[in-house]
Amino acid sequence: MHLQKLFPFLACVMSLSAAAVDAPVHDLQGVYTLDAAASDSINSAIENGTADMNFAIRGLARRRIAQTNPRYERIRLSRTDATIMVQFDSRAAIELPADGRSVPWTREDGGKYIVTAQWSAPQLLMHFDADDGQRTNTLLLSPDGLSLELKVRLTSSHLPKPIEYTLGYRRGSLSQGLH
């Protein structure tokens, strides 16, 4: 008798558990905190990408690239029908049209870029185009929705080869938002 009453309950719980495991989480919106253990060394990537440069300019190039490509501790992502918002650490948010149009953007240090973004869950692709090179950020959400990879690719006619690195992040609560 107890099994007859318990069976429908167990079947319901098992069905919900299976659905939760099978259903991928595609919502990129949220706050993510750096997972250093899941991240590449940016300095190593810069050294590797500039190793074949002329000795006289290599040090200057490495410093400039390192300065303009910091390791962000937090990333906040949100979207409306019209706007994609990306915020790195406590910097000013980058607001981009959700329809993929290119827009001008000026970084805090005065660097000028043309930026585009394409949000196609579970991925956000951002492209920054400047006079001296390009940066592509690919933000990819894990199937379980608990972690995010930021894959960075830097290219320039001044670089002998692209500089590429990946930073890992863990999803946090919205109360950990950036200010």
SULMO-V591751 format. One record per pair of residues at least 12 apart in sequence whose C-alpha atoms are under 10 Angstrom apart, sorted by sequence separation. I is the first residue (numbers start at 1). GAP is how many residues later the second one is. D is the distance in whole Angstrom. If there is no record, write none. Layout:
i->I gap->GAP d->D
i->I gap->GAP d->D
This chain:
i->47 gap->12 d->9
i->50 gap->12 d->7
i->75 gap->12 d->6
i->76 gap->12 d->7
i->83 gap->12 d->6
i->84 gap->12 d->5
i->85 gap->12 d->9
i->94 gap->12 d->9
i->102 gap->12 d->6
i->103 gap->12 d->5
i->104 gap->12 d->9
i->115 gap->12 d->6
i->116 gap->12 d->7
i->125 gap->12 d->6
i->126 gap->12 d->6
i->137 gap->12 d->10
i->138 gap->12 d->6
i->139 gap->12 d->6
i->152 gap->12 d->6
i->153 gap->12 d->7
i->49 gap->13 d->9
i->74 gap->13 d->8
i->75 gap->13 d->5
i->76 gap->13 d->8
i->82 gap->13 d->10
i->83 gap->13 d->6
i->84 gap->13 d->6
i->85 gap->13 d->9
i->94 gap->13 d->9
i->101 gap->13 d->10
i->102 gap->13 d->5
i->103 gap->13 d->7
i->114 gap->13 d->8
i->115 gap->13 d->5
i->116 gap->13 d->9
i->124 gap->13 d->8
i->125 gap->13 d->5
i->126 gap->13 d->8
i->137 gap->13 d->6
i->138 gap->13 d->5
i->139 gap->13 d->9
i->151 gap->13 d->7
i->152 gap->13 d->5
i->153 gap->13 d->9
i->47 gap->14 d->10
i->74 gap->14 d->6
i->75 gap->14 d->6
i->76 gap->14 d->10
i->82 gap->14 d->8
i->83 gap->14 d->5
i->84 gap->14 d->5
i->101 gap->14 d->8
i->102 gap->14 d->5
i->103 gap->14 d->10
i->113 gap->14 d->9
i->114 gap->14 d->6
i->115 gap->14 d->6
i->124 gap->14 d->6
i->125 gap->14 d->6
i->136 gap->14 d->10
i->137 gap->14 d->6
i->138 gap->14 d->7
i->151 gap->14 d->6
i->152 gap->14 d->6
i->46 gap->15 d->9
i->47 gap->15 d->7
i->50 gap->15 d->10
i->72 gap->15 d->10
i->73 gap->15 d->8
i->74 gap->15 d->5
i->75 gap->15 d->9
i->82 gap->15 d->6
i->83 gap->15 d->5
i->84 gap->15 d->9
i->92 gap->15 d->9
i->100 gap->15 d->9
i->101 gap->15 d->6
i->102 gap->15 d->8
i->113 gap->15 d->6
i->114 gap->15 d->5
i->115 gap->15 d->9
i->123 gap->15 d->7
i->124 gap->15 d->5
i->125 gap->15 d->9
i->136 gap->15 d->8
i->137 gap->15 d->5
i->138 gap->15 d->9
i->150 gap->15 d->8
i->151 gap->15 d->4
i->152 gap->15 d->8
i->46 gap->16 d->6
i->72 gap->16 d->6
i->73 gap->16 d->6
i->74 gap->16 d->8
i->77 gap->16 d->9
i->79 gap->16 d->9
i->81 gap->16 d->9
i->82 gap->16 d->5
i->83 gap->16 d->8
i->84 gap->16 d->9
i->91 gap->16 d->9
i->92 gap->16 d->8
i->100 gap->16 d->6
i->101 gap->16 d->8
i->112 gap->16 d->9
i->113 gap->16 d->5
i->114 gap->16 d->7
i->123 gap->16 d->6
i->124 gap->16 d->7
i->136 gap->16 d->6
i->137 gap->16 d->7
i->150 gap->16 d->6
i->151 gap->16 d->7
i->46 gap->17 d->9
i->71 gap->17 d->9
i->72 gap->17 d->6
i->73 gap->17 d->10
i->76 gap->17 d->9
i->77 gap->17 d->10
i->78 gap->17 d->10
i->79 gap->17 d->9
i->80 gap->17 d->9
i->81 gap->17 d->7
i->82 gap->17 d->7
i->83 gap->17 d->10
i->91 gap->17 d->8
i->99 gap->17 d->9
i->100 gap->17 d->5
i->101 gap->17 d->9
i->112 gap->17 d->9
i->113 gap->17 d->5
i->114 gap->17 d->10
i->122 gap->17 d->8
i->123 gap->17 d->5
i->124 gap->17 d->9
i->135 gap->17 d->7
i->136 gap->17 d->5
i->137 gap->17 d->9
i->149 gap->17 d->7
i->150 gap->17 d->5
i->151 gap->17 d->9
i->70 gap->18 d->10
i->71 gap->18 d->9
i->72 gap->18 d->10
i->75 gap->18 d->10
i->79 gap->18 d->10
i->80 gap->18 d->8
i->81 gap->18 d->9
i->97 gap->18 d->10
i->98 gap->18 d->9
i->99 gap->18 d->8
i->100 gap->18 d->5
i->112 gap->18 d->6
i->113 gap->18 d->8
i->121 gap->18 d->10
i->122 gap->18 d->6
i->123 gap->18 d->6
i->135 gap->18 d->6
i->136 gap->18 d->7
i->149 gap->18 d->6
i->150 gap->18 d->6
i->43 gap->19 d->8
i->46 gap->19 d->7
i->47 gap->19 d->10
i->79 gap->19 d->8
i->96 gap->19 d->8
i->97 gap->19 d->8
i->98 gap->19 d->7
i->99 gap->19 d->7
i->100 gap->19 d->8
i->111 gap->19 d->8
i->112 gap->19 d->8
i->115 gap->19 d->10
i->117 gap->19 d->10
i->121 gap->19 d->8
i->122 gap->19 d->5
i->123 gap->19 d->9
i->134 gap->19 d->8
i->135 gap->19 d->5
i->136 gap->19 d->9
i->148 gap->19 d->8
i->149 gap->19 d->5
i->150 gap->19 d->8
i->43 gap->20 d->10
i->46 gap->20 d->7
i->95 gap->20 d->10
i->96 gap->20 d->7
i->97 gap->20 d->7
i->98 gap->20 d->7
i->99 gap->20 d->9
i->111 gap->20 d->10
i->113 gap->20 d->10
i->114 gap->20 d->10
i->115 gap->20 d->10
i->116 gap->20 d->10
i->117 gap->20 d->9
i->118 gap->20 d->10
i->119 gap->20 d->9
i->120 gap->20 d->10
i->121 gap->20 d->8
i->122 gap->20 d->8
i->134 gap->20 d->6
i->135 gap->20 d->7
i->148 gap->20 d->6
i->149 gap->20 d->6
i->45 gap->21 d->10
i->94 gap->21 d->9
i->96 gap->21 d->7
i->97 gap->21 d->9
i->98 gap->21 d->7
i->113 gap->21 d->9
i->115 gap->21 d->10
i->117 gap->21 d->10
i->122 gap->21 d->8
i->133 gap->21 d->7
i->134 gap->21 d->5
i->135 gap->21 d->9
i->147 gap->21 d->7
i->148 gap->21 d->5
i->149 gap->21 d->9
i->43 gap->22 d->9
i->95 gap->22 d->10
i->96 gap->22 d->9
i->113 gap->22 d->10
i->133 gap->22 d->6
i->134 gap->22 d->6
i->147 gap->22 d->6
i->148 gap->22 d->6
i->42 gap->23 d->10
i->43 gap->23 d->7
i->46 gap->23 d->10
i->105 gap->23 d->9
i->122 gap->23 d->9
i->132 gap->23 d->9
i->133 gap->23 d->4
i->134 gap->23 d->10
i->146 gap->23 d->9
i->147 gap->23 d->4
i->148 gap->23 d->7
i->42 gap->24 d->8
i->104 gap->24 d->9
i->105 gap->24 d->10
i->132 gap->24 d->6
i->133 gap->24 d->7
i->146 gap->24 d->6
i->147 gap->24 d->6
i->100 gap->25 d->10
i->102 gap->25 d->9
i->103 gap->25 d->10
i->104 gap->25 d->9
i->123 gap->25 d->9
i->125 gap->25 d->10
i->127 gap->25 d->10
i->131 gap->25 d->9
i->132 gap->25 d->7
i->133 gap->25 d->8
i->145 gap->25 d->9
i->146 gap->25 d->5
i->147 gap->25 d->9
i->43 gap->26 d->10
i->100 gap->26 d->9
i->102 gap->26 d->9
i->122 gap->26 d->10
i->123 gap->26 d->10
i->124 gap->26 d->9
i->125 gap->26 d->10
i->126 gap->26 d->10
i->127 gap->26 d->10
i->128 gap->26 d->10
i->129 gap->26 d->10
i->130 gap->26 d->9
i->132 gap->26 d->8
i->133 gap->26 d->9
i->145 gap->26 d->8
i->146 gap->26 d->8
i->42 gap->27 d->8
i->43 gap->27 d->10
i->102 gap->27 d->10
i->123 gap->27 d->10
i->129 gap->27 d->10
i->132 gap->27 d->10
i->135 gap->27 d->10
i->139 gap->27 d->10
i->42 gap->28 d->8
i->43 gap->28 d->10
i->134 gap->28 d->10
i->135 gap->28 d->9
i->136 gap->28 d->10
i->138 gap->28 d->9
i->139 gap->28 d->10
i->140 gap->28 d->10
i->141 gap->28 d->9
i->142 gap->28 d->10
i->42 gap->29 d->7
i->135 gap->29 d->10
i->137 gap->29 d->10
i->139 gap->29 d->10
i->141 gap->29 d->10
i->41 gap->30 d->9
i->96 gap->30 d->10
i->139 gap->30 d->10
i->141 gap->30 d->10
i->40 gap->31 d->10
i->86 gap->31 d->10
i->39 gap->32 d->9
i->85 gap->32 d->10
i->84 gap->33 d->8
i->83 gap->34 d->10
i->84 gap->34 d->9
i->36 gap->35 d->10
i->84 gap->35 d->8
i->34 gap->37 d->9
i->36 gap->37 d->9
i->34 gap->38 d->7
i->35 gap->38 d->8
i->86 gap->38 d->10
i->33 gap->39 d->9
i->34 gap->39 d->5
i->35 gap->39 d->10
i->68 gap->39 d->10
i->33 gap->40 d->6
i->34 gap->40 d->6
i->79 gap->40 d->9
i->84 gap->40 d->9
i->86 gap->40 d->10
i->32 gap->41 d->8
i->33 gap->41 d->5
i->34 gap->41 d->8
i->68 gap->41 d->9
i->32 gap->42 d->5
i->33 gap->42 d->7
i->31 gap->43 d->7
i->32 gap->43 d->5
i->33 gap->43 d->9
i->68 gap->43 d->9
i->31 gap->44 d->6
i->32 gap->44 d->6
i->30 gap->45 d->8
i->31 gap->45 d->4
i->32 gap->45 d->8
i->30 gap->46 d->6
i->31 gap->46 d->7
i->29 gap->47 d->7
i->30 gap->47 d->5
i->31 gap->47 d->9
i->77 gap->47 d->9
i->28 gap->48 d->9
i->29 gap->48 d->5
i->30 gap->48 d->7
i->28 gap->49 d->7
i->29 gap->49 d->5
i->30 gap->49 d->10
i->27 gap->50 d->10
i->28 gap->50 d->8
i->29 gap->50 d->7
i->27 gap->51 d->9
i->28 gap->51 d->9
i->27 gap->52 d->10
i->29 gap->55 d->10
i->31 gap->55 d->10
i->29 gap->56 d->9
i->31 gap->56 d->9
i->32 gap->56 d->10
i->33 gap->56 d->9
i->29 gap->57 d->10
i->31 gap->57 d->10
i->32 gap->57 d->10
i->77 gap->62 d->10
i->69 gap->66 d->10
i->75 gap->73 d->10
i->75 gap->75 d->10
i->72 gap->78 d->10
i->69 gap->83 d->9
i->69 gap->85 d->9
i->93 gap->85 d->10
i->92 gap->86 d->10
i->93 gap->86 d->10
i->90 gap->87 d->9
i->91 gap->87 d->9
i->92 gap->87 d->9
i->89 gap->88 d->10
i->90 gap->88 d->6
i->91 gap->88 d->8
i->65 gap->89 d->9
i->89 gap->89 d->7
i->90 gap->89 d->6
i->87 gap->90 d->10
i->88 gap->90 d->8
i->89 gap->90 d->8
i->28 gap->91 d->9
i->87 gap->91 d->8
i->28 gap->92 d->9
i->29 gap->92 d->10
i->87 gap->92 d->9
i->27 gap->93 d->10
i->28 gap->93 d->7
i->29 gap->93 d->10
i->26 gap->94 d->9
i->27 gap->94 d->7
i->28 gap->94 d->6
i->73 gap->94 d->10
i->75 gap->94 d->8
i->26 gap->95 d->5
i->27 gap->95 d->7
i->28 gap->95 d->7
i->72 gap->95 d->9
i->74 gap->95 d->8
i->75 gap->95 d->10
i->76 gap->95 d->10
i->25 gap->96 d->9
i->26 gap->96 d->5
i->27 gap->96 d->9
i->28 gap->96 d->8
i->71 gap->96 d->8
i->73 gap->96 d->9
i->74 gap->96 d->9
i->75 gap->96 d->9
i->76 gap->96 d->10
i->25 gap->97 d->8
i->26 gap->97 d->8
i->61 gap->97 d->9
i->72 gap->97 d->10
i->74 gap->97 d->10
i->75 gap->97 d->10
i->24 gap->98 d->9
i->61 gap->98 d->9
i->65 gap->98 d->10
i->74 gap->98 d->9
i->76 gap->98 d->9
i->76 gap->100 d->9
i->77 gap->100 d->10
i->58 gap->101 d->10
i->76 gap->101 d->7
i->74 gap->102 d->9
i->75 gap->102 d->9
i->76 gap->102 d->7
i->74 gap->103 d->9
i->75 gap->103 d->8
i->74 gap->104 d->8
i->49 gap->105 d->9
i->53 gap->105 d->9
i->49 gap->106 d->10
i->53 gap->106 d->7
i->54 gap->106 d->10
i->52 gap->107 d->9
i->53 gap->107 d->7
i->46 gap->108 d->10
i->50 gap->108 d->9
i->51 gap->108 d->10
i->52 gap->108 d->6
i->53 gap->108 d->10
i->38 gap->109 d->10
i->50 gap->109 d->7
i->51 gap->109 d->8
i->52 gap->109 d->9
i->39 gap->110 d->9
i->42 gap->110 d->10
i->49 gap->110 d->7
i->50 gap->110 d->7
i->51 gap->110 d->9
i->28 gap->111 d->9
i->38 gap->111 d->9
i->39 gap->111 d->9
i->40 gap->111 d->10
i->49 gap->111 d->7
i->50 gap->111 d->8
i->28 gap->112 d->8
i->29 gap->112 d->10
i->35 gap->112 d->9
i->39 gap->112 d->10
i->49 gap->112 d->6
i->50 gap->112 d->9
i->28 gap->113 d->6
i->34 gap->113 d->10
i->35 gap->113 d->10
i->48 gap->113 d->9
i->49 gap->113 d->6
i->50 gap->113 d->8
i->26 gap->114 d->10
i->27 gap->114 d->8
i->28 gap->114 d->10
i->32 gap->114 d->9
i->33 gap->114 d->9
i->34 gap->114 d->9
i->35 gap->114 d->10
i->48 gap->114 d->9
i->49 gap->114 d->5
i->26 gap->115 d->7
i->32 gap->115 d->8
i->33 gap->115 d->9
i->34 gap->115 d->10
i->48 gap->115 d->8
i->49 gap->115 d->8
i->25 gap->116 d->8
i->26 gap->116 d->8
i->32 gap->116 d->7
i->34 gap->116 d->10
i->46 gap->116 d->9
i->47 gap->116 d->9
i->48 gap->116 d->9
i->25 gap->117 d->8
i->26 gap->117 d->7
i->28 gap->117 d->8
i->31 gap->117 d->10
i->32 gap->117 d->10
i->45 gap->117 d->9
i->46 gap->117 d->6
i->24 gap->118 d->9
i->25 gap->118 d->6
i->26 gap->118 d->8
i->27 gap->118 d->7
i->28 gap->118 d->10
i->45 gap->118 d->6
i->46 gap->118 d->8
i->24 gap->119 d->5
i->25 gap->119 d->6
i->26 gap->119 d->7
i->28 gap->119 d->10
i->44 gap->119 d->10
i->45 gap->119 d->6
i->46 gap->119 d->9
i->23 gap->120 d->9
i->24 gap->120 d->6
i->25 gap->120 d->5
i->28 gap->120 d->8
i->44 gap->120 d->10
i->45 gap->120 d->6
i->22 gap->121 d->10
i->23 gap->121 d->8
i->24 gap->121 d->7
i->25 gap->121 d->9
i->42 gap->121 d->9
i->44 gap->121 d->9
i->45 gap->121 d->10
i->21 gap->122 d->10
i->22 gap->122 d->9
i->42 gap->122 d->8
i->43 gap->122 d->10
i->21 gap->123 d->8
i->42 gap->123 d->6
i->20 gap->124 d->10
i->40 gap->124 d->9
i->41 gap->124 d->7
i->42 gap->124 d->8
i->40 gap->125 d->6
i->41 gap->125 d->8
i->42 gap->125 d->9
i->39 gap->126 d->8
i->40 gap->126 d->6
i->41 gap->126 d->8
i->39 gap->127 d->6
i->40 gap->127 d->6
i->38 gap->128 d->8
i->39 gap->128 d->4
i->40 gap->128 d->8
i->38 gap->129 d->7
i->39 gap->129 d->5
i->37 gap->130 d->9
i->38 gap->130 d->5
i->39 gap->130 d->8
i->36 gap->131 d->8
i->37 gap->131 d->8
i->38 gap->131 d->8
i->35 gap->132 d->8
i->36 gap->132 d->7
i->37 gap->132 d->10
i->38 gap->132 d->10
i->34 gap->133 d->7
i->35 gap->133 d->5
i->36 gap->133 d->8
i->34 gap->134 d->6
i->35 gap->134 d->5
i->33 gap->135 d->8
i->34 gap->135 d->4
i->35 gap->135 d->6
i->32 gap->136 d->9
i->33 gap->136 d->5
i->34 gap->136 d->6
i->35 gap->136 d->10
i->32 gap->137 d->6
i->33 gap->137 d->5
i->34 gap->137 d->9
i->31 gap->138 d->9
i->32 gap->138 d->5
i->33 gap->138 d->6
i->31 gap->139 d->8
i->32 gap->139 d->4
i->33 gap->139 d->6
i->31 gap->140 d->6
i->32 gap->140 d->5
i->33 gap->140 d->10
i->30 gap->141 d->7
i->31 gap->141 d->5
i->32 gap->141 d->8
i->29 gap->142 d->10
i->30 gap->142 d->7
i->31 gap->142 d->7
i->32 gap->142 d->9
i->28 gap->143 d->10
i->30 gap->143 d->7
i->31 gap->143 d->6
i->33 gap->143 d->9
i->30 gap->144 d->6
i->31 gap->144 d->9
i->32 gap->144 d->9
i->29 gap->145 d->9
i->30 gap->145 d->10
i->31 gap->145 d->7
i->32 gap->145 d->9
i->30 gap->146 d->9
i->31 gap->146 d->6
i->30 gap->147 d->8
i->31 gap->147 d->8
